[in-house]
Amino acid sequence: MSKVCQLTGKKVITGNNVSHSKRRTRRTFAPNLFTRKFYNPDTKEWITLKVSAAGIRNITKNGLTACIKEAKLKGYM
């Protein structure tokens, strides 16, 4: 499965490992993803989402339905 958050769109980015002698080798930065089940009160069912830690905080703050609506507008879902 791909390493992309379904709510925020965070995904793997690339950068450099930099040693003490300043030699650079390529590396990847993966998002902090979790597979979580959330209860959707509108449809009265559980949904499974692959979300980042920031996505979980957004759900806690704004609510699940608002976050899903925003993600669909931005094209992440």
Secondary structure as UniProt FT lines:
FT   TURN            6..8
FT   STRAND          13..18
FT   TURN            20..21
FT   STRAND          24..29
FT   STRAND          33..40
FT   TURN            41..44
FT   STRAND          45..52
FT   HELIX           53..62
FT   HELIX           64..74
//
